Every structure is written in structure tokens, then in C-alpha cells.
């Protein structure tokens, strides 16, 4: 329906532009084109109203389509006089402008934000159509220019109306915002009613009522806190169950395992036990007895581990007692490796100790004293001789 309304507006606007382009022509030469354009526009408007379905358009759309169809039919029959062209199309434009104004008011019921965008062109169309109805004001103007302007105004107003003619489907975010606003409004309304009720009570009754409300609010908050703790404990238990590496078996699984163990430990029937204890001898023919037994193929080794030969006298009997208890890396297949510290201590050559004889502290002090005593006596003799030579009047002695 919106597409059909847009097509109607485009046809009317294009026809108005074509009239402005051929404003010097006679009206009778372009009347047929104007009539066809107005008829198509009316058909599209009526079709938009009929196919609207659940999103029913206002009846003013149907009224506008029927009005345009009627004026187009009159123009197609060439019943418009040359002196009444401006009045004829002025009446059509003024009526269409007033209808568009009422359509804008209808849009305001579900779109409180954009409905005012329809009003300017609708008011302008109504005013322009009213001016065209006044012959004294438009007598000196070109008739086709007025007709082209009227068609363009009506087409543009239809295009603007087509943008907001249907309620838009709200997105999930818009729906959530709408619910939040409605919840806030309901809460405000409840508070207002509660305040009015408290005003009508006496002072003692008002205090009792306030105390009850406070207790109810505290109980509600405590309940929310308790529910929050329970939810946190459940989430923590779920995380621990996921992170726990051990296998947690239910009671049904435990019962199933116990039943399987009991079946395995049940005693064998007597016939089966006798068959296992005394096997039936092989029935051989005389021809097969004379023949030598064929050597059985040697089994292929299943692993590369070197096996120690078992003594011929003793037959290997596997049981829990004779199983190897040492780890796999300490068996014959995995020889024990020496420690790296033992290898280094064995291979690294340690330096031999130097032939030094340690001295005691008394010996060291005695040696130092022996060295210092002759040195000090010699130094003292040299100093005395030097002082005697310098400061004595009778030195050196005279030879006789």
C-alpha cells in the first residue's frame, strides 16, 4: 500500500512538472494527459486502501482517491471551460489539502514524533487551492502554471504522507524500552495511590502502615539476597562438577556395576566344571597317528622387549602375586641409567694438593722478630755516625 501511494504521488508530481514545461500550450491539448494522470493516481490510492489489510488505512485515503477519480473523469470528458481552469483545480487542491491535514492527525495517534511533518505541505496546499478559487487574484497569471503548481504540491504531500502512513514495526530494543517506560509509569502510579491512601489515614494508622511497608520491603530484600546466594551456590557446584577430574557415578550406575561383579563371581554349573577339569581326549584315526605331528608356527613377537627365557621345569603361572611390582622403567627392558653426578665425579680429575707445611702463629711471630732486630741495630749505627759527622767540632779526628 505504501508503494502504491508513492506511485500515485510520483505520477501527479511528474504531470505537474510536464504542465510547467508546456505552459504556453492550450489546455485542450494537454487535458487528456492530465485526465489520465489523475485517473491513475486515484486508482492507486483506492488500491492502497483496499490492500491495507490489518494495517487498515484511514477512510480519508479512499475519499481522496474517489475525489481525484471524479475530477479526472470530468477533465477526460473535456467539461472544464478555459475560464474556470484555475477554479476547477483550485477546488481539487484545497479539498486534497484538507484531507491530508486530517490524515496527519490520524498518524499522530500512533506516531507522536513524525506526524507534524505532514502538516506543512497539507496547509500550503489548502491555502494555494483557496487562492486559485479567487478569480480576481489569479486572473493575470498563466492558467497552466497554476495547474502545474497545484499538481506538484499535491504529489509532494502524498509522498510525505506515504513515509508515515503506516505504523512502523518496533524493534526488540524499542519494545524493551517501551516496557521499561510502562513499568516506571505503573510504579509511579502505585506510589501515588499509596501516598493518597496514607493521607486519608490518621497519624497512628499512618505510622502502623509505614512500619508494615518497611517490614515488607526488608523481607523482600532478604528474600532476594537469599535467592541470590542459592543461585551462586548452584553455579559454584556446577563449576566444581565440571572441573572435578574424578568420575562421579550415580546410584543406578553403582547398582549396575555391582550386578555385573556378582554375575562374574557366580559359580559355574557342574557340567561346565567337569568339562574344564577332564577334557575329552582327541579322537585320531590310525592314519593320523602314524604321521609325525606338524610343527606349529612360531608366534610372531608382539613387542620389541627382550624376554628372559623361563626354566623348562617350571611353568609360568600368572597371578597377582608373581606379577612384577617394580615400575616399567626398572625392568630388564629399561636398564637403569647412572646418575650424572656420579659420571662427573668419576671422569673429572681433581687437582692434587700442594706440598705445604702449615706454620703456627707463634712460629710466624718469632721469625718476624728475628728479621727486624738486626735491621734496626744497623740502622741506628748509621744514624749515629751521620749525626756525629755533621754536628761535632772535633770530627773527624786529626791524624798525628
C-alpha positions in Angstrom: 0.0 0.0 0.0 2.9 2.4 0.7 4.3 1.6 -2.7 1.0 2.4 -4.4 0.7 5.7 -2.6 4.3 6.6 -3.6 3.4 5.8 -7.3 0.3 8.0 -7.1 2.3 10.9 -5.8 5.1 10.5 -8.4 2.5 10.4 -11.2 0.9 13.6 -10.0 4.2 15.4 -9.4 5.6 14.3 -12.9 2.4 15.6 -14.6 2.7 18.9 -12.8 6.3 19.3 -14.0 5.2 18.4 -17.5 2.5 21.2 -17.3 5.1 23.7 -16.3 7.2 22.7 -19.2 4.4 23.3 -21.7 2.8 26.3 -20.0 2.4 28.1 -23.4 0.2 25.3 -24.9 -3.6 25.3 -24.9 -5.4 23.5 -22.1 -7.4 21.4 -24.6 -4.1 19.9 -26.0 -2.9 18.6 -22.6 -6.3 17.9 -20.9 -6.2 14.3 -22.0 -2.8 13.7 -20.3 -3.9 15.4 -17.2 -7.1 13.3 -17.0 -5.2 10.0 -17.5 -2.7 11.0 -14.8 -5.4 12.0 -12.3 -7.3 8.8 -13.0 -4.2 6.6 -12.4 -3.4 8.4 -9.2 -7.0 7.8 -8.0 -6.8 4.1 -8.9 -3.5 3.7 -6.9 -5.0 5.5 -3.9 -8.1 3.3 -3.9 -6.0 0.2 -4.3 -3.8 1.2 -1.4 -6.8 1.5 0.8 -8.2 -1.9 -0.3 -4.9 -3.9 0.1 -4.1 -2.3 3.5 -5.5 -5.4 5.3 -4.7 -5.5 9.0 -2.9 -2.2 8.9 -6.1 -0.5 7.8 -5.6 3.0 6.4 -8.0 5.8 7.4 -11.0 6.2 5.2 -9.8 9.6 4.1 -7.4 7.8 1.7 -10.4 6.2 0.0 -12.2 9.6 -0.1 -9.2 11.3 -1.7 -9.0 8.6 -4.3 -12.7 8.9 -5.2 -12.4 12.7 -5.3 -9.4 12.6 -7.7 -11.1 10.0 -9.8 -14.2 12.2 -10.2 -12.1 15.3 -11.1 -10.1 13.2 -13.6 -13.3 11.9 -15.2 -14.6 15.4 -15.7 -11.3 16.5 -17.2 -11.3 13.5 -19.5 -14.7 14.4 -20.9 -13.4 18.0 -21.7 -16.0 19.6 -19.5 -13.7 22.2 -18.0 -14.0 25.7 -19.5 -10.9 27.7 -20.2 -12.1 30.5 -17.8 -12.7 28.0 -15.0 -9.5 26.0 -15.1 -7.9 27.7 -12.1 -11.1 27.4 -10.0 -11.6 23.7 -11.0 -8.1 22.6 -10.0 -8.1 25.1 -7.0 -11.2 23.3 -5.6 -9.5 19.9 -6.1 -6.2 21.1 -4.4 -7.9 22.8 -1.5 -10.0 19.7 -0.8 -7.0 17.4 -1.1 -5.0 19.7 1.3 -7.7 19.5 4.0 -7.9 15.7 3.6 -4.2 15.5 4.0 -4.4 17.5 7.2 -6.9 15.0 8.7 -4.6 12.2 7.6 -1.8 13.8 9.6 -4.0 13.9 12.7 -4.7 10.2 12.2 -1.0 9.5 12.0 -0.5 11.3 15.3 -2.3 8.6 17.2 0.5 6.0 16.7 3.5 8.2 15.7 3.8 11.1 18.1 7.1 12.1 16.7 6.7 12.4 12.9 3.1 13.2 12.4 3.8 17.0 12.3 5.9 16.6 9.2 2.8 16.0 7.1 1.1 19.3 8.1 3.2 21.9 6.3 2.5 20.7 2.8 -1.1 20.0 3.6 -1.7 23.5 4.9 0.2 25.0 2.0 -1.9 23.0 -0.5 -5.1 24.2 1.2 -4.0 27.8 1.1 -2.8 27.6 -2.6 -6.1 26.0 -3.6 -8.1 28.7 -1.8 -6.1 31.4 -3.7 -6.8 29.6 -7.0 -10.5 29.8 -6.2 -10.3 33.6 -6.1 -10.5 34.6 -9.7 -9.6 38.3 -9.1 -6.2 37.2 -7.6 -5.1 34.8 -10.4 -6.8 36.4 -13.4 -3.5 37.8 -14.7 -1.5 34.5 -14.1 -0.9 31.7 -16.6 -3.5 29.0 -16.1 -1.3 26.0 -16.9 1.4 27.4 -14.5 -1.2 27.4 -11.7 -2.4 23.9 -12.6 1.2 22.5 -12.7 2.0 24.1 -9.3 -1.2 22.6 -7.8 -0.3 19.1 -9.1 3.3 19.3 -7.8 2.1 20.4 -4.3 -0.5 17.6 -4.1 2.1 15.0 -5.3 4.7 16.1 -2.8 2.2 16.0 0.1 1.3 12.4 -0.9 4.9 11.4 -0.9 5.5 12.8 2.6 2.3 11.1 3.8 3.5 7.8 2.4 6.5 7.8 4.6 4.4 7.9 7.9 1.1 6.5 6.8 1.6 3.0 8.4 2.7 2.1 11.9 6.4 1.0 11.9 7.2 -2.4 13.4 9.1 -1.8 16.6 12.5 -3.5 17.1 13.2 -5.6 20.2 15.1 -2.7 21.7 12.2 -0.4 21.2 9.8 -2.9 22.7 12.1 -3.3 25.7 12.3 0.5 26.1 8.5 0.7 25.9 8.1 -2.0 28.6 10.6 -0.2 30.9 8.7 3.1 30.4 5.4 1.4 31.1 6.8 -0.3 34.2 8.1 3.1 35.5 4.7 4.6 34.9 2.9 1.8 36.7 5.3 2.1 39.7 4.8 5.9 39.9 1.1 5.3 39.7 1.2 2.8 42.5 3.3 5.1 44.7 0.8 7.9 44.1 -2.1 5.7 45.1 -0.3 4.6 48.2 0.5 8.2 49.2 -3.1 9.2 48.7 -4.2 6.3 51.0 -1.7 7.3 53.7 -3.0 10.9 53.6 -6.5 9.7 54.3 -5.4 7.7 57.4 -4.9 9.1 60.9 -1.4 9.6 62.4 -1.3 6.4 64.3 -2.7 4.4 61.5 -0.2 6.1 59.1 2.7 5.0 61.4 1.5 1.5 61.5 1.1 1.4 57.8 4.6 2.8 57.2 6.0 0.2 59.6 4.3 -2.6 57.7 5.6 -1.3 54.4 9.1 -1.1 55.8 8.9 -4.7 57.1 7.6 -5.9 53.8 10.4 -4.1 51.9 13.0 -5.6 54.3 11.5 -9.1 53.9 11.5 -8.7 50.1 15.2 -7.6 50.1 16.1 -10.5 52.4 14.4 -13.0 50.1 16.2 -11.6 47.1 19.5 -11.9 48.9 18.7 -15.5 49.9 17.8 -16.4 46.3 21.0 -14.8 45.1 23.1 -16.9 47.5 21.3 -20.0 46.4 21.9 -19.3 42.8 25.6 -18.6 43.4 25.9 -21.9 45.3 24.3 -23.7 42.4 26.6 -22.1 39.9 29.7 -22.9 42.1 28.6 -26.5 42.4 28.1 -26.8 38.7 31.6 -25.4 38.0 33.2 -27.7 40.6 31.4 -30.7 39.0 32.7 -29.7 35.6 36.3 -29.1 36.9 36.4 -32.2 39.1 38.6 -34.8 37.3 37.1 -37.8 39.2 34.2 -39.7 37.8 31.0 -39.3 39.7 28.7 -42.3 39.4 25.1 -42.2 40.2 23.3 -44.8 42.3 22.0 -46.5 39.2 25.5 -46.9 37.8 26.8 -48.3 41.1 24.0 -50.8 41.1 24.7 -51.9 37.5 28.4 -52.3 38.3 27.6 -54.4 41.5 25.3 -56.7 39.4 28.0 -57.3 36.8 30.5 -58.2 39.5 28.1 -60.7 41.1 27.4 -62.3 37.7 31.2 -62.7 37.1 31.7 -64.2 40.6 28.8 -66.7 40.3 29.8 -70.5 40.4 29.9 -72.4 37.2 27.4 -75.2 36.5 28.6 -78.8 37.3 28.7 -79.9 33.6 30.9 -77.0 32.6 33.2 -77.6 35.6 33.6 -81.3 34.7 34.3 -80.4 31.1 37.0 -77.9 32.1 38.6 -80.4 34.6 38.6 -83.6 32.4 38.7 -82.5 28.8 37.6 -85.1 26.1 40.6 -86.9 24.5 41.3 -86.3 20.9 39.9 -88.8 18.5 42.5 -89.6 16.0 42.4 -92.0 13.1 45.2 -94.6 12.6 46.4 -92.8 9.6 46.9 -89.6 11.6 48.6 -91.4 14.5 51.4 -92.8 12.2 52.1 -89.4 10.8 54.5 -87.1 12.6 53.0 -84.1 14.2 53.3 -81.0 12.1 55.4 -78.2 13.8 53.2 -75.4 14.9 54.2 -72.0 13.5 56.1 -69.8 15.9 54.0 -66.9 17.2 55.1 -63.5 15.9 56.6 -61.2 18.6 54.1 -58.7 19.8 56.7 -56.2 21.1 60.3 -55.4 20.9 61.0 -56.0 24.6 63.7 -58.7 25.2 62.2 -61.5 27.2 64.2 -63.7 29.5 63.8 -67.5 28.9 61.9 -69.3 31.5 63.1 -72.6 33.0 61.8 -75.7 31.3 60.7 -77.4 34.6 58.7 -74.5 35.9 55.5 -73.5 34.0 54.7 -69.8 34.1 51.5 -69.2 36.1 50.3 -65.7 36.0 48.8 -64.4 39.2 48.7 -61.3 41.2 51.5 -62.5 43.5 54.1 -63.1 40.8 53.4 -60.0 38.7 56.4 -57.6 38.6 55.9 -54.9 41.2 58.7 -52.6 40.1 57.9 -49.8 37.7 58.3 -50.3 34.0 61.5 -48.2 33.8 63.2 -50.6 36.3 62.6 -53.8 34.4 65.1 -55.5 32.1 63.7 -53.8 29.1 64.6 -50.5 30.6 68.1 -50.6 32.1 69.0 -48.3 34.9 70.9 -45.2 33.9 73.7 -43.8 36.0 73.3 -40.5 37.7 75.0 -37.6 36.0 76.8 -36.6 39.2 78.4 -40.0 39.5 79.6 -39.8 35.9 81.1 -36.3 36.5 82.8 -37.3 39.8 84.4 -40.3 38.1 85.6 -38.6 35.0 86.7 -35.2 36.3 90.3 -35.2 37.6 90.7 -33.4 40.9 93.9 -31.4 41.3 96.5 -32.8 43.8 97.2 -30.8 47.0 100.4 -28.7 47.1 103.2 -29.9 49.5 102.9 -27.1 52.0 103.6 -27.3 55.7 101.4 -25.0 57.7 103.1 -22.9 60.4 101.6 -21.9 63.7 101.1 -18.3 64.8 103.9 -18.4 67.3 106.4 -19.5 64.7 105.4 -16.7 62.4 105.8 -14.1 65.1 109.2 -15.4 66.1 110.5 -15.3 62.5 109.4 -11.7 62.1 111.2 -10.7 65.3 114.4 -12.3 64.2 114.3 -10.4 60.9 113.5 -7.0 62.5 116.2 -7.0 65.3 119.5 -6.9 63.2 117.9 -4.5 60.8 117.0 -2.0 63.5 120.5 -2.1 65.1 122.3 -1.5 61.8 120.0 1.5 61.1 120.7 3.0 64.5 124.5 2.8 64.0 124.3 4.5 60.6 122.2 7.4 62.0 124.6 8.0 64.9 127.5 8.1 62.6 125.8 10.7 60.3 124.8 12.9 63.2 128.3 12.8 64.6 129.9 13.9 61.3 127.5 16.9 60.9 127.3 18.3 64.4 130.7 17.5 66.1 133.6 20.1 66.1 136.2 17.5 66.6 135.2 15.1 63.9 136.9 13.6 62.1 139.9 13.1 64.4 143.1 14.5 63.2 145.9 12.2 62.3 149.0 12.6 64.4 
